Amino acid sequence: MTSPVLFLFREDLRLKDNPALRAAIETAQPIMCLFVLDEETEGAWSAGGARKWWLHHSLKSLMADIEEVGASLTLKRGKAEDVVPKIVQEIGAKQVFWTRRYGPSQIEADKTLKEILKSRDIEVKSFNGRLLFEPWQFTTKTGGYYKVFTPFWKNLKANGDIRAAVAGIRKINGLPKESQHSVASLALEELDLRPSNPDWSKGFDPEWSPGEAGAKDRLKRFLDEAAEAYKDDRNRPDKPGTSGLSPHLHHGEISPIQIWHAVKERVAANEIPDDQADVFLSEIAWREFSYVLLYNKPDMIDEEINPKFKAFPWADMRSAKPDLTAWQKGQTGYPIVDAGMRQLWQTGWMHNRVRMIVGSFLVKHLLIDWRYGMEWFWDTLLDADIASNTASWQWIAGCGADAAPYFRIFNPMTQGEKFDPNGDYVRNYVTELANLPTKYLHTPWEAPKDVLKAGGVKLGVTYPNPIVDHKTARLRALDAYQETK
Ligand SMILES: Cc1cc2nc3c(=O)[nH]c(=O)nc-3n(C[C@H](O)[C@H](O)[C@H](O)COP(=O)(O)OP(=O)(O)OC[C@H]3O[C@@H](n4cnc5c(N)ncnc54)[C@H](O)[C@@H]3O)c2cc1C
């Protein structure tokens, strides 16, 4: 007697190092692979526009990979708590396997689904396939969770025995045809994931290859070309100094475990210096830290971790709306900010240093509530991640755990000059300034009239004047900060 297993793919769209899938296969029962697009349960936190584009391509790639190992992926849309039990009944499954998720609404949804299935005598097995460690695994000496990154990172390195990657999948025994046919799959196009109205995804294609093979290539390229100088180049948006793995990691096309071991192997082979690797792995640990915060403080998705900031006098959006729009469109008149916002719109990704600059500009120069920034990123980032996005916005706004102090206000001119010294990054995205001499590229308003004219720039016409004066905005932000004390 066989009793089929249902495997639910969610944020683990890969066949290699997928402990939940490996365990399902080890049952030696026929397996049905299912993906349910459940926007209803996740509500405001379901995938934004950019991530849906990624999901479309990632599912396409996963479907081909699953077919290659002998099975197929069934696609459905609806509330998982309705769809899954129905399918379980139709195929006569006795077990359901999945990889754990950690967003508050995801945890709730999975709990509900588990209870429904258990009440029908269906066994549910869940696994960690998303993080190096479970977010509850490392505690401070007093038994609480870490709120400061450095001791967390030290503890992880000293006590974290990183498990080996589990073997890849060579064969999936799908369901016998008659049972599979009782459950019709939607066609991928029917999930309607690609952006329309507007379709801003044209710039994504040349930059990205969603899917497990794309993730593997991206990691290899990083290890071959950039990892050896990561510590030095990671802050330079004008160079390909970081891995670009974030959308792959978010969708689970590669695991942090695979990345960790791949880096360590290169260090052992003396191909990457230890200190460079250490900084890169500490960034992977920032991702873990974000999940620790989210798991232990789930209301951080819309409430300040530091309660003092609940009274912060954010700008009234009835009058600040034009500032928000200028920021979103990359029309603030500050070249490094505009370059970042345009990189985001065009490519679905933004360099980390520039994320910090544009984030600081929004919450400090414009005094706009960090939640508006987070929402925009949620819709436009291919790597939009509930833990990293929220923790990072709170960090930038000064209200998070181990956050940048609010009074440290990034100066967009000096940041631009320091991290984009030749202006290559700004020229690439703010093309209307491309012919200005580098000296004025980050401060076009300081350029003499003849220089502007020679560069084809008419301030206020071809490129905006700054929407706020830096010095005035800085003082206004510091005044506002006094109100949190
Ligand atoms: C305001 C703001 C919002 C952000 N929103 C997100 C988000 O939604 N999703 C997201 O994945 N990252 C977010 N980050 C963190 C960081 O900017 C990106 O992870 C990084 O730029 C991704 O590029 P990469 O893969 O080349 O990074 P690399 O430098 O190559 O780092 C490797 C991996 O480490 C992780 N990582 C790196 N930096 C951080 C960090 N500061 N916090 C958490 N994880 C990190 C990522 O998974 C990344 O892929 C945000 C940062 C800021 C300042």
The ligand as a Gaussian input file, in Angstrom:
#p B3LYP/6-31G(d) Opt

LIG

0 1
 C       16.621000      50.284000       3.789000
 C       17.131000      48.886000       3.455000
 C       16.245000      47.895000       3.039000
 C       16.697000      46.601000       2.758000
 N       15.808000      45.644000       2.337000
 C       16.240000      44.390000       2.083000
 C       15.342000      43.387000       1.635000
 O       14.145000      43.601000       1.511000
 N       15.842000      42.157000       1.350000
 C       17.166000      41.866000       1.500000
 O       17.561000      40.734000       1.219000
 N       18.030000      42.787000       1.950000
 C       17.617000      44.043000       2.237000
 N       18.520000      44.982000       2.663000
 C       19.888000      44.566000       2.999000
 C       20.937000      44.681000       1.868000
 O       20.879000      45.950000       1.288000
 C       20.770000      43.630000       0.776000
 O       20.663000      42.354000       1.351000
 C       21.972000      43.618000      -0.164000
 O       22.135000      44.882000      -0.752000
 C       21.762000      42.567000      -1.232000
 O       22.773000      42.619000      -2.182000
 P       23.824000      41.448000      -2.321000
 O       23.119000      40.142000      -2.440000
 O       24.762000      41.819000      -3.413000
 O       24.561000      41.514000      -0.920000
 P       25.963000      40.938000      -0.440000
 O       26.756000      42.089000       0.054000
 O       26.577000      40.092000      -1.477000
 O       25.582000      40.074000       0.835000
 C       25.265000      38.681000       0.759000
 C       23.901000      38.429000       1.369000
 O       23.893000      38.803000       2.745000
 C       22.604000      39.320000       3.101000
 N       22.754000      40.714000       3.539000
 C       23.675000      41.606000       3.139000
 N       23.528000      42.768000       3.804000
 C       22.460000      42.614000       4.629000
 C       21.826000      43.459000       5.568000
 N       22.240000      44.694000       5.832000
 N       20.749000      42.970000       6.236000
 C       20.304000      41.713000       6.027000
 N       20.895000      40.851000       5.139000
 C       21.965000      41.300000       4.451000
 C       21.749000      39.252000       1.848000
 O       20.987000      38.070000       1.883000
 C       22.775000      39.226000       0.731000
 O       22.320000      38.613000      -0.440000
 C       18.080000      46.295000       2.930000
 C       18.961000      47.306000       3.344000
 C       18.500000      48.585000       3.600000
 C       19.478000      49.631000       4.065000

